[in-house]
Structure formats: structure tokens, C-alpha cells
Amino acid sequence: MCYLGNIHTGIVVYFGVFALALICGPIRGIPFYWQLIDCSFGLFALYPLWRIVKLSRELQA
């Protein structure tokens, strides 16, 4: 059984991708649509982790 604390930590880190892209993007002069592309990496990686949490809870029940 996987340790869900690691998965939850990964989810929090992927939310940090949004903050990092939207805060540091203007500082570095990155265009806004490129920042949205950076945010999409966090969004696409978030779905598998959310699915793992859901399936793990089903297995524990």
C-alpha cells in the first residue's frame, strides 16, 4: 500500500507550480501565454495524483 502522505505532498507541490509560474514569470519577462503553458504542466500532473488518492481510498475501504 502506498503512503498517501507522499502523494498529498506531491499535490501541494504541483499547486506550487501555478504560484511559481504566475509570480516569477513577469519578473523574468515571460509572456503570459507561456506562463499558462507552464501552469498546464502542473495541471496535467495533478490528475494522476488525484486519481491515485481516489483509488487508494477505495482499496482501504
KOLMIBA-359641 format. One record per atom (N, C-alpha, C): residue number from 1; residue in one letter; atom name; x, y, z. Coordinates in nm, 4 decimals. Layout:
residues N
[NUM; 'A'; 'CA'; [X; Y; Z]]
...
***
This chain:
residues 61
[1; 'M'; 'N'; [0.0856; -0.1174; 0.0000]]
[1; 'M'; 'CA'; [0.0000; 0.0000; 0.0000]]
[1; 'M'; 'C'; [0.0901; 0.1235; 0.0000]]
[2; 'C'; 'N'; [0.0582; 0.2194; -0.0806]]
[2; 'C'; 'CA'; [0.1415; 0.3388; -0.0875]]
[2; 'C'; 'C'; [0.1109; 0.4317; 0.0301]]
[3; 'Y'; 'N'; [0.2065; 0.5096; 0.0658]]
[3; 'Y'; 'CA'; [0.1906; 0.6054; 0.1735]]
[3; 'Y'; 'C'; [0.1286; 0.7314; 0.1150]]
[4; 'L'; 'N'; [0.0064; 0.7629; 0.1572]]
[4; 'L'; 'CA'; [-0.0679; 0.8743; 0.0990]]
[4; 'L'; 'C'; [-0.0081; 1.0096; 0.1338]]
[5; 'G'; 'N'; [0.0726; 1.0163; 0.2388]]
[5; 'G'; 'CA'; [0.1372; 1.1430; 0.2726]]
[5; 'G'; 'C'; [0.2277; 1.1918; 0.1609]]
[6; 'N'; 'N'; [0.2976; 1.0991; 0.0951]]
[6; 'N'; 'CA'; [0.3822; 1.1366; -0.0189]]
[6; 'N'; 'C'; [0.2993; 1.1883; -0.1351]]
[7; 'I'; 'N'; [0.1867; 1.1265; -0.1585]]
[7; 'I'; 'CA'; [0.1004; 1.1687; -0.2688]]
[7; 'I'; 'C'; [0.0427; 1.3075; -0.2402]]
[8; 'H'; 'N'; [-0.0007; 1.3304; -0.1164]]
[8; 'H'; 'CA'; [-0.0546; 1.4616; -0.0801]]
[8; 'H'; 'C'; [0.0528; 1.5701; -0.0894]]
[9; 'T'; 'N'; [0.1749; 1.5360; -0.0549]]
[9; 'T'; 'CA'; [0.2846; 1.6310; -0.0690]]
[9; 'T'; 'C'; [0.3067; 1.6655; -0.2162]]
[10; 'G'; 'N'; [0.2981; 1.5672; -0.3025]]
[10; 'G'; 'CA'; [0.3100; 1.5922; -0.4460]]
[10; 'G'; 'C'; [0.2011; 1.6829; -0.4974]]
[11; 'I'; 'N'; [0.0798; 1.6669; -0.4469]]
[11; 'I'; 'CA'; [-0.0316; 1.7527; -0.4887]]
[11; 'I'; 'C'; [-0.0048; 1.8970; -0.4467]]
[12; 'V'; 'N'; [0.0431; 1.9168; -0.3255]]
[12; 'V'; 'CA'; [0.0745; 2.0523; -0.2786]]
[12; 'V'; 'C'; [0.1850; 2.1137; -0.3637]]
[13; 'V'; 'N'; [0.2844; 2.0340; -0.3984]]
[13; 'V'; 'CA'; [0.3950; 2.0838; -0.4802]]
[13; 'V'; 'C'; [0.3451; 2.1259; -0.6187]]
[14; 'Y'; 'N'; [0.2526; 2.0504; -0.6761]]
[14; 'Y'; 'CA'; [0.2018; 2.0878; -0.8081]]
[14; 'Y'; 'C'; [0.1193; 2.2146; -0.8030]]
[15; 'F'; 'N'; [0.0541; 2.2442; -0.6892]]
[15; 'F'; 'CA'; [-0.0107; 2.3743; -0.6755]]
[15; 'F'; 'C'; [0.0938; 2.4849; -0.6685]]
[16; 'G'; 'N'; [0.2113; 2.4519; -0.6174]]
[16; 'G'; 'CA'; [0.3211; 2.5479; -0.6160]]
[16; 'G'; 'C'; [0.3704; 2.5826; -0.7548]]
[17; 'V'; 'N'; [0.3524; 2.4935; -0.8507]]
[17; 'V'; 'CA'; [0.3906; 2.5220; -0.9893]]
[17; 'V'; 'C'; [0.3111; 2.6411; -1.0413]]
[18; 'F'; 'N'; [0.1820; 2.6467; -1.0074]]
[18; 'F'; 'CA'; [0.0985; 2.7590; -1.0509]]
[18; 'F'; 'C'; [0.1523; 2.8903; -0.9931]]
[19; 'A'; 'N'; [0.1773; 2.8903; -0.8633]]
[19; 'A'; 'CA'; [0.2264; 3.0116; -0.7980]]
[19; 'A'; 'C'; [0.3620; 3.0535; -0.8547]]
[20; 'L'; 'N'; [0.4494; 2.9587; -0.8724]]
[20; 'L'; 'CA'; [0.5820; 2.9897; -0.9248]]
[20; 'L'; 'C'; [0.5743; 3.0470; -1.0660]]
[21; 'A'; 'N'; [0.4920; 2.9879; -1.1496]]
[21; 'A'; 'CA'; [0.4805; 3.0348; -1.2878]]
[21; 'A'; 'C'; [0.4185; 3.1738; -1.2938]]
[22; 'L'; 'N'; [0.3181; 3.1993; -1.2120]]
[22; 'L'; 'CA'; [0.2480; 3.3277; -1.2201]]
[22; 'L'; 'C'; [0.3198; 3.4402; -1.1461]]
[23; 'I'; 'N'; [0.4034; 3.4060; -1.0487]]
[23; 'I'; 'CA'; [0.4776; 3.5102; -0.9760]]
[23; 'I'; 'C'; [0.6111; 3.5396; -1.0439]]
[24; 'C'; 'N'; [0.6842; 3.4355; -1.0777]]
[24; 'C'; 'CA'; [0.8182; 3.4555; -1.1335]]
[24; 'C'; 'C'; [0.8173; 3.4837; -1.2832]]
[25; 'G'; 'N'; [0.7078; 3.4499; -1.3510]]
[25; 'G'; 'CA'; [0.7008; 3.4750; -1.4947]]
[25; 'G'; 'C'; [0.7167; 3.6212; -1.5312]]
[26; 'P'; 'N'; [0.6382; 3.7110; -1.4695]]
[26; 'P'; 'CA'; [0.6549; 3.8529; -1.5029]]
[26; 'P'; 'C'; [0.7917; 3.9078; -1.4626]]
[27; 'I'; 'N'; [0.8487; 3.8567; -1.3557]]
[27; 'I'; 'CA'; [0.9805; 3.9032; -1.3123]]
[27; 'I'; 'C'; [1.0852; 3.8699; -1.4178]]
[28; 'R'; 'N'; [1.0720; 3.7520; -1.4776]]
[28; 'R'; 'CA'; [1.1685; 3.7096; -1.5802]]
[28; 'R'; 'C'; [1.1313; 3.7578; -1.7191]]
[29; 'G'; 'N'; [1.0147; 3.8236; -1.7334]]
[29; 'G'; 'CA'; [0.9736; 3.8764; -1.8630]]
[29; 'G'; 'C'; [0.9146; 3.7710; -1.9560]]
[30; 'I'; 'N'; [0.8592; 3.6658; -1.8997]]
[30; 'I'; 'CA'; [0.7986; 3.5600; -1.9798]]
[30; 'I'; 'C'; [0.6568; 3.6030; -2.0175]]
[31; 'P'; 'N'; [0.6175; 3.5899; -2.1434]]
[31; 'P'; 'CA'; [0.4819; 3.6277; -2.1841]]
[31; 'P'; 'C'; [0.3758; 3.5458; -2.1094]]
[32; 'F'; 'N'; [0.2575; 3.6066; -2.0928]]
[32; 'F'; 'CA'; [0.1532; 3.5449; -2.0119]]
[32; 'F'; 'C'; [0.1099; 3.4099; -2.0681]]
[33; 'Y'; 'N'; [0.0990; 3.3962; -2.2001]]
[33; 'Y'; 'CA'; [0.0551; 3.2678; -2.2555]]
[33; 'Y'; 'C'; [0.1587; 3.1584; -2.2324]]
[34; 'W'; 'N'; [0.2854; 3.1932; -2.2216]]
[34; 'W'; 'CA'; [0.3860; 3.0936; -2.1854]]
[34; 'W'; 'C'; [0.3714; 3.0539; -2.0395]]
[35; 'Q'; 'N'; [0.3324; 3.1488; -1.9562]]
[35; 'Q'; 'CA'; [0.3070; 3.1176; -1.8159]]
[35; 'Q'; 'C'; [0.1916; 3.0186; -1.8039]]
[36; 'L'; 'N'; [0.0906; 3.0353; -1.8883]]
[36; 'L'; 'CA'; [-0.0215; 2.9410; -1.8874]]
[36; 'L'; 'C'; [0.0237; 2.8015; -1.9291]]
[37; 'I'; 'N'; [0.1166; 2.7948; -2.0226]]
[37; 'I'; 'CA'; [0.1719; 2.6653; -2.0629]]
[37; 'I'; 'C'; [0.2474; 2.6030; -1.9459]]
[38; 'D'; 'N'; [0.3235; 2.6836; -1.8721]]
[38; 'D'; 'CA'; [0.3923; 2.6325; -1.7532]]
[38; 'D'; 'C'; [0.2922; 2.5805; -1.6508]]
[39; 'C'; 'N'; [0.1814; 2.6517; -1.6335]]
[39; 'C'; 'CA'; [0.0770; 2.6082; -1.5395]]
[39; 'C'; 'C'; [0.0132; 2.4776; -1.5850]]
[40; 'S'; 'N'; [0.0061; 2.4559; -1.7150]]
[40; 'S'; 'CA'; [-0.0563; 2.3327; -1.7650]]
[40; 'S'; 'C'; [0.0231; 2.2086; -1.7243]]
[41; 'F'; 'N'; [0.1555; 2.2214; -1.7060]]
[41; 'F'; 'CA'; [0.2337; 2.1069; -1.6595]]
[41; 'F'; 'C'; [0.1866; 2.0631; -1.5215]]
[42; 'G'; 'N'; [0.1609; 2.1593; -1.4345]]
[42; 'G'; 'CA'; [0.1088; 2.1267; -1.3027]]
[42; 'G'; 'C'; [-0.0298; 2.0668; -1.3094]]
[43; 'L'; 'N'; [-0.1112; 2.1175; -1.3997]]
[43; 'L'; 'CA'; [-0.2480; 2.0682; -1.4130]]
[43; 'L'; 'C'; [-0.2504; 1.9245; -1.4645]]
[44; 'F'; 'N'; [-0.1685; 1.8948; -1.5652]]
[44; 'F'; 'CA'; [-0.1662; 1.7596; -1.6210]]
[44; 'F'; 'C'; [-0.1053; 1.6583; -1.5239]]
[45; 'A'; 'N'; [-0.0133; 1.7021; -1.4417]]
[45; 'A'; 'CA'; [0.0476; 1.6113; -1.3444]]
[45; 'A'; 'C'; [-0.0410; 1.5922; -1.2219]]
[46; 'L'; 'N'; [-0.1322; 1.6867; -1.1990]]
[46; 'L'; 'CA'; [-0.2191; 1.6786; -1.0819]]
[46; 'L'; 'C'; [-0.3238; 1.5693; -1.0967]]
[47; 'Y'; 'N'; [-0.3735; 1.5470; -1.2162]]
[47; 'Y'; 'CA'; [-0.4795; 1.4482; -1.2368]]
[47; 'Y'; 'C'; [-0.4375; 1.3061; -1.1967]]
[48; 'P'; 'N'; [-0.3216; 1.2560; -1.2385]]
[48; 'P'; 'CA'; [-0.2838; 1.1201; -1.1961]]
[48; 'P'; 'C'; [-0.2695; 1.1065; -1.0443]]
[49; 'L'; 'N'; [-0.2176; 1.2105; -0.9789]]
[49; 'L'; 'CA'; [-0.2045; 1.2025; -0.8334]]
[49; 'L'; 'C'; [-0.3412; 1.1999; -0.7664]]
[50; 'W'; 'N'; [-0.4333; 1.2811; -0.8151]]
[50; 'W'; 'CA'; [-0.5692; 1.2818; -0.7608]]
[50; 'W'; 'C'; [-0.6338; 1.1448; -0.7806]]
[51; 'R'; 'N'; [-0.6092; 1.0847; -0.8948]]
[51; 'R'; 'CA'; [-0.6652; 0.9522; -0.9248]]
[51; 'R'; 'C'; [-0.6060; 0.8466; -0.8308]]
[52; 'I'; 'N'; [-0.4766; 0.8556; -0.8015]]
[52; 'I'; 'CA'; [-0.4120; 0.7614; -0.7098]]
[52; 'I'; 'C'; [-0.4739; 0.7717; -0.5716]]
[53; 'V'; 'N'; [-0.4981; 0.8940; -0.5248]]
[53; 'V'; 'CA'; [-0.5587; 0.9117; -0.3929]]
[53; 'V'; 'C'; [-0.6983; 0.8487; -0.3915]]
[54; 'K'; 'N'; [-0.7746; 0.8721; -0.4960]]
[54; 'K'; 'CA'; [-0.9100; 0.8181; -0.5036]]
[54; 'K'; 'C'; [-0.9089; 0.6653; -0.5035]]
[55; 'L'; 'N'; [-0.8234; 0.6052; -0.5829]]
[55; 'L'; 'CA'; [-0.8158; 0.4600; -0.5896]]
[55; 'L'; 'C'; [-0.7622; 0.3994; -0.4599]]
[56; 'S'; 'N'; [-0.6684; 0.4674; -0.3954]]
[56; 'S'; 'CA'; [-0.6143; 0.4175; -0.2684]]
[56; 'S'; 'C'; [-0.7205; 0.4177; -0.1604]]
[57; 'R'; 'N'; [-0.8038; 0.5191; -0.1592]]
[57; 'R'; 'CA'; [-0.9113; 0.5237; -0.0599]]
[57; 'R'; 'C'; [-1.0133; 0.4143; -0.0851]]
[58; 'E'; 'N'; [-1.0381; 0.3820; -0.2114]]
[58; 'E'; 'CA'; [-1.1288; 0.2722; -0.2427]]
[58; 'E'; 'C'; [-1.0715; 0.1387; -0.1973]]
[59; 'L'; 'N'; [-0.9404; 0.1199; -0.2110]]
[59; 'L'; 'CA'; [-0.8775; -0.0035; -0.1688]]
[59; 'L'; 'C'; [-0.8777; -0.0187; -0.0160]]
[60; 'Q'; 'N'; [-0.8650; 0.0933; 0.0543]]
[60; 'Q'; 'CA'; [-0.8648; 0.0877; 0.2004]]
[60; 'Q'; 'C'; [-1.0023; 0.0585; 0.2561]]
[61; 'A'; 'N'; [-1.1066; 0.0916; 0.1818]]
[61; 'A'; 'CA'; [-1.2433; 0.0710; 0.2327]]
[61; 'A'; 'C'; [-1.2855; -0.0735; 0.2247]]
***
